[in-house]
Amino acid sequence: MNPIIEKLDKEQLKDSLPELEIGSTLKVTIKIEEEGKERLQAFTGVLIARKGGGLRETITLRRTTGNYSVERIFFVHSPLLTSIQVLRRGKVRRAKLYYLRDKIGKAAKIVEKV
């Protein structure tokens, strides 16, 4: 890669990130700007996938509420992302948890790591 691009990437990387493990329940807070006002919005969900590396790394969170589920993709090193908190650590044996899309209720539950 071009050394100039590498230097710019290193400047924008966040250094204080928690350990992100697949199956963990995370609370991600992002900055949203609406009508000239800024506010913080939290999204809590299970980490089902990680992709990429370096500045382009993304995480996919899945939240189920009632009869519908929402998946959201976040750039880990985005300046709009203000904080990531690990609420629970899950015990899983896969790198991608896409099978949770077909599960409902208790079948979609992930056992907590002790």
C-alpha contacts under 8 A as a table, 3 or more apart, distances in Angstrom:
res1	aa1	res2	aa2	distance
1	M	5	I	7.19
1	M	6	E	6.81
2	N	5	I	5.39
2	N	6	E	6.32
3	P	6	E	4.96
3	P	7	K	6.14
4	I	7	K	5.17
4	I	8	L	6.38
5	I	8	L	5.12
5	I	9	D	6.13
6	E	9	D	5.07
6	E	10	K	6.23
7	K	10	K	5.24
7	K	11	E	6.43
8	L	11	E	5.24
8	L	12	Q	6.58
9	D	12	Q	5.36
9	D	13	L	6.39
9	D	54	G	7.71
9	D	55	L	6.11
10	K	13	L	5.34
10	K	55	L	7.93
12	Q	55	L	7.35
12	Q	77	H	7.22
13	L	54	G	7.35
13	L	55	L	6.08
13	L	77	H	5.77
14	K	17	L	6.77
14	K	77	H	5.72
17	L	84	I	7.22
18	P	84	I	7.13
18	P	85	Q	7.23
18	P	86	V	7.26
20	L	24	S	7.36
20	L	86	V	7.78
21	E	24	S	5.79
21	E	47	L	7.40
21	E	89	R	7.37
21	E	90	G	7.93
22	I	46	V	8.00
22	I	47	L	5.36
22	I	48	I	5.81
22	I	49	A	6.49
22	I	50	R	7.66
22	I	90	G	7.30
22	I	92	V	7.26
22	I	94	R	7.86
22	I	95	A	6.46
22	I	96	K	7.30
22	I	97	L	7.81
23	G	46	V	5.88
23	G	47	L	5.28
23	G	48	I	6.06
23	G	89	R	6.67
23	G	90	G	4.55
23	G	91	K	6.52
23	G	92	V	6.08
23	G	97	L	7.54
23	G	110	I	6.94
24	S	46	V	5.66
24	S	47	L	5.56
24	S	86	V	6.92
24	S	87	L	7.45
24	S	88	R	5.54
24	S	89	R	4.26
24	S	90	G	4.68
25	T	44	T	7.04
25	T	45	G	5.46
25	T	46	V	4.38
25	T	47	L	6.18
25	T	86	V	6.13
25	T	87	L	5.47
25	T	88	R	5.10
25	T	89	R	6.42
25	T	90	G	7.29
26	L	44	T	5.62
26	L	45	G	5.66
26	L	46	V	6.24
26	L	47	L	6.79
26	L	61	L	7.89
26	L	84	I	6.73
26	L	85	Q	5.57
26	L	86	V	4.67
26	L	87	L	5.61
26	L	88	R	7.30
27	K	42	A	6.47
27	K	43	F	5.64
27	K	44	T	4.30
27	K	45	G	6.72
27	K	84	I	5.78
27	K	85	Q	5.06
27	K	86	V	6.49
27	K	87	L	6.92
28	V	42	A	5.54
28	V	43	F	5.23
28	V	44	T	6.30
28	V	81	L	7.41
28	V	82	T	7.78
28	V	83	S	5.87
28	V	84	I	4.62
28	V	85	Q	6.48
29	T	40	L	6.38
29	T	41	Q	5.51
29	T	42	A	4.27
29	T	43	F	6.36
29	T	81	L	6.13
29	T	82	T	5.60
29	T	83	S	5.25
29	T	84	I	6.52
30	I	40	L	5.62
30	I	41	Q	5.42
30	I	42	A	6.43
30	I	80	L	5.60
30	I	81	L	4.39
30	I	82	T	5.42
30	I	83	S	7.24
31	K	38	E	6.70
31	K	39	R	5.82
31	K	40	L	4.70
31	K	41	Q	6.43
31	K	80	L	5.13
31	K	81	L	6.33
31	K	82	T	6.71
32	I	38	E	5.66
32	I	39	R	5.41
32	I	40	L	6.06
32	I	41	Q	6.90
32	I	80	L	7.59
33	E	36	G	6.26
33	E	37	K	5.50
33	E	38	E	4.41
33	E	39	R	6.45
34	E	37	K	5.31
34	E	38	E	6.40
34	E	39	R	7.99
44	T	61	L	7.73
44	T	63	R	6.72
45	G	61	L	5.19
45	G	62	R	4.94
45	G	63	R	4.51
45	G	64	T	7.90
46	V	61	L	5.24
46	V	62	R	5.20
46	V	63	R	6.49
47	L	50	R	7.91
47	L	59	I	6.96
47	L	60	T	5.89
47	L	61	L	4.62
47	L	62	R	6.62
48	I	59	I	7.75
48	I	60	T	5.79
48	I	61	L	5.90
48	I	62	R	6.77
48	I	95	A	7.94
48	I	96	K	5.63
48	I	97	L	4.74
48	I	98	Y	6.64
49	A	59	I	5.73
49	A	60	T	5.14
49	A	61	L	7.43
49	A	95	A	6.88
49	A	96	K	4.99
49	A	97	L	6.62
49	A	98	Y	7.93
50	R	57	E	7.23
50	R	58	T	5.75
50	R	59	I	4.54
50	R	60	T	6.47
50	R	96	K	7.69
51	K	57	E	5.62
51	K	58	T	5.21
51	K	59	I	6.42
52	G	56	R	5.77
52	G	57	E	4.37
52	G	58	T	6.34
53	G	56	R	5.66
53	G	57	E	4.50
53	G	58	T	7.95
54	G	57	E	5.70
55	L	76	V	7.72
55	L	77	H	5.95
56	R	75	F	6.82
56	R	76	V	7.78
56	R	77	H	7.57
57	E	75	F	6.02
57	E	76	V	5.88
57	E	77	H	7.32
58	T	73	I	6.61
58	T	74	F	5.50
58	T	75	F	4.49
58	T	76	V	5.55
59	I	73	I	5.69
59	I	74	F	5.43
59	I	75	F	6.61
59	I	76	V	6.75
60	T	71	E	6.70
60	T	72	R	5.65
60	T	73	I	4.43
60	T	74	F	6.45
61	L	71	E	5.55
61	L	72	R	5.38
61	L	73	I	6.43
62	R	69	S	7.00
62	R	70	V	5.70
62	R	71	E	4.35
62	R	72	R	6.54
63	R	69	S	5.64
63	R	70	V	5.32
63	R	71	E	6.44
64	T	67	N	7.49
64	T	68	Y	5.99
64	T	69	S	4.20
64	T	70	V	6.36
65	T	68	Y	5.79
65	T	69	S	6.16
66	G	69	S	7.96
74	F	78	S	7.97
75	F	78	S	5.33
75	F	81	L	7.81
76	V	81	L	7.28
77	H	81	L	7.31
78	S	81	L	5.44
79	P	82	T	7.15
81	L	84	I	7.97
86	V	89	R	7.25
88	R	112	E	6.77
88	R	113	K	7.93
89	R	112	E	5.76
89	R	113	K	5.51
90	G	110	I	5.96
90	G	111	V	5.72
90	G	112	E	4.51
90	G	113	K	5.22
91	K	110	I	6.77
91	K	111	V	5.55
91	K	112	E	5.68
91	K	113	K	5.03
92	V	110	I	7.38
92	V	111	V	7.76
94	R	97	L	6.60
97	L	100	L	5.94
98	Y	101	R	5.84
99	Y	102	D	5.88
99	Y	103	K	7.08
100	L	103	K	5.05
100	L	104	I	7.92
100	L	108	A	5.70
103	K	107	A	5.62
103	K	108	A	5.01
104	I	107	A	5.78
104	I	108	A	5.54
105	G	108	A	5.65
105	G	109	K	7.11
106	K	109	K	5.27
